[in-house]
Amino acid sequence: MILMDDIIREGHPTLNKKAKDVPEILSINDKKLAKEMLEFVLNSQDHEIATKYDLRPAVGIAAPQLGIEKRIFVISVVDFDNVLYEYILLNPTMEIIDDSLIYLPGGEGCLSVDRVTEGLTPRYNKVKFKALRYEPNADIVVPVEITVSGYIGIVFQHEYDHLEGVLFTEKLFDKIDGGKPAFEIISD
């Protein structure tokens, strides 16, 4: 079981290295890693488990955050229409579909960053990922193309950046000219 102590933090050199592709035929260790990464994200979203093991809530995690230089990331997040995006992606590539900029109001967070940050991280409005998807229940790897935008697009781009050796803290801005929030925060 992955715990917070297993996640490397800002300043660790692995977080600034471009990760390496994994073979299409996954090793037993890579399958185990992928399953444990998904388990961590799901556990972090379960209040009882997260409290018991002191897990910070997460919607994704990338192998480099565990000190492993492999192009694997996991996402489990529900969008505002209650659609679940749950993926274990291997060797993803990203294509920009709409290069207008969006950002997460209030800024992004990261399991590998323990400090409070100020600023906004620009993300593309719409992107397409081509990758291999590992489906642990069927124990198969299949090619996928996923086009995402808005908040979900931000989540995917955040995890993809980890594979490229980039932390969101390296691209913080006070304001983003021409950028729009991925969603509006409504307060009473």
C-alpha positions, 0 to 999 in steps of 0.5 A: 500500500502506498502511503504519503511517506512513499511520495517524494517531495519538491526538490527531489531530482527525479521530479525534474527528469523526463520519465522513460517509456514502459514496454507495451507488455507490462512486467509483473512489477509494472502491473503491481505499481499501476494497481497500487497507484490506483489504490492510493488515489481511491484510498485517498478519496475514502474519508475513513481510509484517508484518515486512518493512514493520514493520506492527502486527497488526490485525483491522480498520481504519477510514477515519478512522484514515487521516485520511479522514472516511468511514464505511468500516471493514474487518474480517478476523478468525477467531473461536474456532470458526474462522469467518472474518469478513471485511467491507468495510462502508459506512455501518454503523448499530448496533442493540443486541440484548443490552445486558449488558456484556462486555469484552476481558480485558487491554484493547483495542489500536488502530493509532492508539494507540501508548501502553500503556493500562490498563483495560477498555472496556465493549462490548455483548454482542450487536449488529446492524449494518446496512450496505452491504457492498462485495465487491471481487472481484465489484465490487458493493455489497450490503445486509447485516445482521450480528449479532455477539457476544462477541469478534467483537462487540467487534471490530465495535464498536471499528471502529464507534466510529472512525466515531463519532469515539470511541477506546477510550481515551476509555472505559477503566474499572478494572472494569466492574460486572456486565460479563463477559469476552468469553472466559476466559484460560486459563494453565497 
